[in-house]
């Protein structure tokens, strides 16, 4: 479509955009709690700066706190004092804790918001406890460890009216909005198929973390700086362990390799589909799948497989036809589109929208997409801007907290909760090795009652949501 041919179509698409955004606003309708109620009796509401506490501040949480360091960082919690040492040094006036439950109880009247950068299995217990105290939440991705946790976190956020945000940085970016504008301007026609891929957890010659392995035997001494029992949190107890190797011992679980273990993480899907599949869910308003099936390398009872290919089936919605979305991890890739020039590669992470009039290729983390081949991109140019731009992923969360407007945090649980649920249906297909027929309303796999064991989970004594 030439640039000069778009005027009428742009007006029609603007009406469609308003309808789409209106539907999103309806989903985001919360019971708004007045700011002076958020901290309980005697709470002084944030005016110029938020008072923020951090949970899990040694890894990704350190980056999140740096991104909001213009606010007051008043309390920090991490079970690994060595890993978190740099963050403690960066915020020397912040009070330091090991147990987030103790920190939240003691700091309840001193904080407005909580940043959570702990492993997946800690997200829901920490976020729900803080939200029930009327604290705003920034929670790293994936939002939850199980489908039930995502549903419950979304429910509590809606009930309490706090501002939330999942750590899905690309959701605030230019790329996501351009992707929406290309698709809704008709650049590739009607989309019925999407392919999304990542190199996580490992590809030949490179492993982000181990998968497809069994639990190491025996136990190893726990480092003095680590509280192993608190690190396990609600997960079943197991000994701290390493894998002996010629080049040095490999820590089995923490501080990073936990992602591949069923008890702690959500595998490659939880780490990267949240980023790379986000444009599909946002731009096509996918909602919940009705089915998912998986092909994968051998699965055991401890870790996700080395690779998997998960196919999701989404029903028609409004004027949009049914959509098939295929996820590839562990270095698996979709078939190379014939429109892509020989000198160009798909890349190790990305998304491909297949329309009946063309294809749109995007990079990792909802980056800026391009029509393929490049000659079509040059001919088409840039779609008309129809979506407002973000002030920044962390900045919009901070501002939404100060304004007490949950819907202004665009990766809030009102959006990220249903998105996370939909993605994790794919992990059910992986765990059970069979097609899953999904009833999102009832949160059940209608053909697999055994899936209930993975839709939710048991929590260790002393840990609840």
Secondary structure, DSSP 8 states (H G I E B T S, - for coil): --GGG-HHHHHHHHHHHHHHHHHHHHHT------GGGTT-TT----SS--EEEEES-SSHHHHHHHHTTTSEEEEEE-SBTTTTHHHHHHTTTSEEES-HHHHHHHHTTT-SEEEE-S-HHHHHHHHHHHHHTT-EEEEESSS-SSHHHHHHHHHHHHHHT--EEEE-GGGGSHHHHHHHHHHHTTSS--EEEEEEE---SEETTEESS--S----SS-----TTB-HHHHHTTS------EE--TT--EESSTTTGGGGBTTT--HHIIIIIHHHTHHHHHHHT---EEEEEEEES---SSB--S-EEEEEEE--BTTB--EEEEEE-TT------TTS-TT----SSEEEEEESS-EEEEETTT---EEESHHHHHHH------S---S-HHHHHHHHHHHT-GGGSTTSHHHHHHHHHHHHHHHHHHHHTS-EEEETTTTEETT-GGGHHHHS----TT---
